Amino acid sequence: MIQSHLISQNKSLLEALSQINGMGKGPLVLFVVDDANRMVGTLTDGDSRRALIAGFTVNDRVEKIMHRDFKYLSIDDINDVQKIKEQKSLLMKLVPVLNKEMQVVDVIDLQKYITRLPVDAVLMAGGKGERLRPLTENTPKPLLLVGNKAIIDHNVDRLISYGIKHISVTVNYLKEQIEEHYSEERNGVKINCCREPKYLGTMGSIKFVEKFYNDAVLVMNSDLFTNIDYEDFYLHFVENNADMSVAAIPYNISIPYGILDLDGRDIKGLVEKPQYNYYANAGIYLFKRQVLKEIPDNVFFNATDLIEKLIAGNKKVIRYPLNGTWIDIGNPQEYQKANDLVKHW
């Protein structure tokens, strides 16, 4: 991808237009480099048209037309999501990443991806989905269709759209079907399937992921239907310097009666039709990679066990309020609800 966007400052405008014409549907931007491959400017299709209108010819060199005041990220900032977000706010579609010699070493496509999160993602897909039988007798629940796409693919595609490149899926029940489903790359990302030898809970199976590449790990149930903003989730986690963040959904209870405040048999007061507001665990977790050592090997271990262990060890565990769509597809009613909702997405 990088080479297709690089052009020498010594090339002609005609050569630049030819290169832009061959880019297809992506951002039509060229990064202009000097003889030492240092970036010295940018040139877009709009710049080229305006140059011709201003009197330049197709034989003029690119260095006469290019923008010399350009935006970029340094190699040290490639994992700084806040700085990537700032580039997006400037309506940047393609962000060059430069090394100390001002050479282009990477390109972040903010037209194709929302951001680039330095996160490893693990989706739990080993459950039997017994409450959805007979649908799950011969098909693992993550592969049931919501709309025209498997439940798990809605989640995988959303993770990929946030620039997450390292995605693993832990499998157990009817595992061969999920492994076959991800035998090829999905949207340019290889999905790594990890076999769980026995049911080890929502966190126990993560120990079978052979390698982690980033300092933050996102773990989620594969059967969720959600439009959570993973960028905001990650930034909230980093800004609070948390060891673990738990996505939580608002859960409100309204009691349509007057409730007595009792001390034994004595009435101390009355609360008329009270409302209680809670947050429920959404099954999406983000934690520092070092937290992995708190998960025991080959032991049934749930996310709730991990939360309690971290709290007992005085680690910082925070709540992230999830205000968007969230459906836990655990029964036929919720499955139908997701299928009805996806028609409007």
C-alpha positions in Angstrom: 0.0 0.0 0.0 2.8 2.4 0.9 4.5 2.3 -2.5 1.4 3.0 -4.4 1.1 6.4 -2.6 4.8 7.4 -3.0 6.0 9.6 -5.8 9.3 11.4 -6.5 9.3 15.2 -6.5 11.0 15.0 -9.8 8.1 13.3 -11.6 5.8 15.2 -13.9 2.2 16.2 -13.1 1.1 13.9 -15.9 2.9 11.0 -14.2 1.3 11.9 -10.9 -2.2 12.0 -12.5 -1.6 8.6 -14.1 -0.6 7.2 -10.7 -3.7 8.7 -9.0 -5.9 7.3 -11.7 -4.7 3.8 -10.9 -5.5 4.0 -7.2 -9.2 2.9 -7.5 -11.6 3.7 -4.7 -9.1 4.6 -2.0 -8.0 8.1 -0.9 -6.5 9.8 -3.9 -3.4 11.1 -2.1 0.3 11.0 -3.1 3.1 11.4 -0.6 6.0 13.2 -2.4 9.5 12.2 -1.5 12.9 13.5 -2.3 16.0 11.6 -3.6 16.6 10.3 -0.1 13.0 9.0 0.2 12.2 11.7 2.8 8.7 13.0 2.6 8.5 16.6 1.5 4.9 17.2 0.5 1.5 15.8 -0.6 -0.4 15.9 -3.8 -4.1 15.1 -4.3 -6.3 14.8 -7.4 -7.9 18.1 -6.3 -4.5 19.8 -6.1 -3.7 18.6 -9.6 -6.9 20.0 -11.1 -6.4 23.3 -9.4 -2.8 23.5 -10.6 -3.9 23.0 -14.2 -6.5 25.7 -13.8 -3.9 28.0 -12.4 -1.7 27.6 -15.5 0.6 24.8 -14.7 1.1 22.2 -17.4 1.2 18.4 -17.2 5.0 18.6 -17.8 5.7 20.6 -14.7 7.4 18.8 -11.9 5.4 17.6 -8.8 7.7 19.7 -6.5 6.2 22.9 -8.0 2.7 21.9 -7.2 2.8 19.9 -4.0 1.7 21.0 -0.5 4.8 21.4 1.7 2.8 21.9 4.9 1.5 18.4 5.6 0.2 16.4 8.5 1.8 13.1 9.7 2.4 10.9 12.7 5.8 9.9 13.9 6.7 6.3 14.4 6.6 6.9 18.2 2.9 7.9 17.9 1.7 5.0 15.9 -0.1 3.5 18.9 -1.3 6.8 20.3 -5.1 6.5 19.6 -5.8 10.0 20.8 -3.4 11.4 18.2 -4.9 9.3 15.5 -8.3 10.6 16.6 -7.0 14.1 16.2 -5.9 13.4 12.7 -9.4 12.1 12.0 -10.9 15.3 13.4 -8.8 17.2 10.8 -10.6 15.2 8.1 -7.5 13.3 7.2 -8.3 10.2 5.2 -4.7 8.8 4.8 -2.1 9.5 7.5 1.5 8.9 6.8 3.7 7.5 9.6 7.3 8.8 9.4 10.5 7.6 11.0 13.2 9.9 12.4 14.6 10.4 8.9 11.1 11.6 7.7 10.7 8.5 5.6 7.2 6.9 5.2 7.2 3.6 7.1 3.4 3.1 7.4 0.1 4.5 6.3 -3.1 4.7 8.4 -6.2 4.6 6.2 -8.9 6.5 8.1 -11.3 6.1 5.2 -11.3 2.3 5.4 -10.8 2.1 9.2 -12.3 4.1 12.1 -8.9 4.1 13.9 -6.1 1.7 14.6 -6.3 0.2 18.1 -3.2 -1.4 19.6 -5.3 -4.2 21.0 -5.4 -8.0 20.8 -9.0 -9.3 20.7 -10.2 -12.7 21.9 -13.8 -13.9 21.2 -15.2 -16.7 23.2 -17.0 -19.2 20.9 -16.9 -22.5 22.7 -20.4 -22.6 24.3 -23.1 -25.1 23.3 -25.9 -22.5 23.0 -28.4 -24.9 24.6 -31.1 -22.3 25.1 -31.3 -21.9 21.3 -31.8 -25.5 20.5 -32.8 -27.0 18.0 -31.0 -24.3 16.1 -27.7 -25.1 17.7 -27.9 -28.9 17.5 -25.8 -29.0 14.3 -24.6 -25.4 14.1 -22.5 -23.6 16.8 -24.3 -20.5 18.0 -21.7 -18.1 16.8 -22.4 -19.2 13.2 -26.1 -18.7 13.4 -27.1 -15.9 10.9 -28.2 -12.5 12.0 -29.4 -10.9 8.8 -27.1 -12.3 6.1 -24.1 -12.7 8.3 -23.0 -15.0 11.2 -23.4 -13.6 14.7 -19.6 -13.8 15.3 -18.8 -12.1 12.0 -20.7 -9.0 13.0 -18.3 -8.8 15.9 -15.2 -9.7 14.0 -15.9 -7.2 11.2 -16.5 -4.4 13.8 -13.2 -5.2 15.5 -11.4 -5.1 12.1 -13.1 -1.8 11.3 -11.3 -0.3 14.4 -7.9 -1.4 13.0 -7.5 -4.4 15.2 -5.2 -6.9 13.4 -4.7 -9.7 15.9 -8.0 -11.5 16.6 -8.3 -15.0 18.2 -11.4 -17.2 18.6 -11.5 -19.8 21.3 -13.5 -22.9 20.2 -14.9 -26.1 21.7 -18.5 -27.2 20.7 -18.6 -28.1 17.0 -15.2 -26.4 16.7 -14.4 -27.8 13.3 -17.2 -25.6 11.7 -15.8 -22.4 13.2 -12.3 -23.4 12.2 -13.4 -24.0 8.6 -15.3 -20.7 8.7 -12.1 -18.9 9.4 -9.8 -21.0 7.3 -9.2 -18.0 5.1 -8.6 -14.4 6.0 -11.5 -12.1 6.6 -11.2 -8.6 5.3 -7.4 -9.0 5.2 -7.1 -10.3 8.7 -6.2 -13.9 9.6 -8.5 -15.1 12.5 -6.7 -17.4 14.8 -8.8 -20.3 16.2 -7.7 -21.8 19.5 -9.1 -25.1 20.7 -10.3 -25.3 24.3 -9.7 -28.9 25.5 -12.5 -28.7 28.0 -15.0 -26.0 29.1 -12.9 -23.5 31.1 -15.3 -20.5 31.5 -15.3 -17.1 30.0 -11.6 -16.4 30.9 -10.0 -19.8 31.3 -9.7 -20.6 27.6 -7.8 -17.4 26.9 -4.6 -19.2 28.1 -4.7 -21.2 24.9 -4.0 -18.1 22.7 -0.3 -18.7 21.9 0.9 -15.1 21.4 -0.2 -11.6 22.2 1.2 -8.7 20.3 -0.1 -5.6 22.2 -0.2 -4.4 25.8 -4.0 -4.3 25.9 -6.3 -7.3 25.5 -10.0 -7.2 24.7 -12.1 -10.2 25.5 -15.7 -10.6 24.6 -18.5 -13.2 24.1 -18.9 -14.0 20.4 -22.7 -14.1 20.6 -23.2 -10.4 21.4 -24.9 -8.1 19.0 -23.6 -4.6 19.7 -22.4 -1.3 18.2 -20.0 -0.5 21.1 -17.5 2.3 20.2 -14.2 0.4 20.8 -12.2 3.5 20.3 -14.0 5.3 23.1 -13.8 2.1 25.2 -10.0 2.0 24.7 -9.4 5.7 25.4 -11.5 5.6 28.6 -9.4 2.6 29.7 -6.1 4.4 29.0 -7.2 7.7 30.4 -8.1 6.1 33.7 -5.0 4.0 33.8 -7.1 1.0 34.7 -5.9 -2.6 35.0 -9.3 -3.8 33.7 -12.4 -2.1 32.3 -15.8 -3.8 32.2 -18.3 -2.7 29.6 -21.7 -2.3 31.4 -25.2 -1.6 30.2 -27.7 0.5 32.1 -30.4 -1.7 33.8 -33.3 0.1 35.3 -36.0 -1.3 37.6 -39.3 0.5 38.3 -41.6 -0.8 41.0 -45.2 0.3 40.5 -46.1 0.3 44.2 -45.4 2.2 47.3 -42.5 0.4 49.1 -42.4 0.2 52.8 -39.2 1.1 54.7 -39.2 -1.4 57.5 -37.4 -1.9 60.7 -38.7 -5.3 61.7 -42.5 -4.9 61.8 -42.3 -1.1 62.3 -42.8 1.1 59.3 -40.2 3.9 59.2 -41.4 5.4 55.9 -42.7 4.8 52.5 -41.2 5.2 49.1 -43.7 5.7 46.3 -43.1 3.9 43.0 -39.3 3.9 43.3 -36.8 3.5 40.5 -33.5 1.8 40.9 -30.7 2.2 38.4 -27.9 -0.4 38.0 -25.2 -1.4 35.5 -25.1 -4.9 34.2 -22.1 -6.8 32.9 -22.1 -6.6 29.1 -19.6 -9.4 28.6 -16.9 -7.2 27.0 -13.6 -6.7 28.9 -10.4 -4.7 28.3 -7.4 -5.3 30.4 -3.6 -4.9 30.5 -1.7 -7.9 29.1 0.0 -8.4 32.5 -3.4 -9.3 33.9 -3.2 -12.6 32.0 -0.9 -14.0 34.7 -3.8 -13.8 37.1 -5.7 -16.4 35.1 -4.9 -20.0 36.2 -4.0 -22.7 33.8 -6.5 -25.5 33.0 -9.0 -24.3 35.6 -12.6 -23.2 35.1 -12.3 -19.5 35.5 -15.0 -16.9 34.6 -14.6 -13.2 33.9 -16.4 -12.6 37.3 -13.6 -14.6 39.0 -11.0 -12.4 37.4 -12.8 -9.2 38.4 -13.0 -10.3 42.0 -9.4 -11.5 42.1 -8.2 -8.1 40.7 -10.3 -6.2 43.2 -9.0 -8.3 46.1 -5.5 -7.5 44.9 -6.2 -3.8 44.9 -6.0 -3.5 41.2 -8.0 -0.8 39.4 -11.1 -2.2 37.8 -13.5 0.3 36.2 -16.9 0.4 34.6 -17.3 1.7 31.0 -20.9 2.7 30.3 -22.1 1.2 27.0 -24.9 3.4 25.8 -25.4 1.9 22.3 -27.1 -1.3 21.0 -26.4 -4.4 23.0 -28.2 -7.8 22.7 -27.0 -11.0 24.4 -28.3 -13.6 21.9 -29.0 -16.3 24.5 -32.5 -17.3 23.7 -35.0 -17.4 20.8 -36.5 -14.1 21.8 -33.2 -12.2 21.8 -32.2 -13.9 18.6 -35.3 -12.7 16.9 -34.8 -9.2 18.3 -31.3 -9.1 16.8 -32.6 -10.2 13.4 -35.3 -7.5 13.5 -32.9 -4.8 14.5 -30.2 -5.7 11.9 -32.7 -4.8 9.1 -32.4 -1.2 10.1 -28.6 -1.0 10.5 
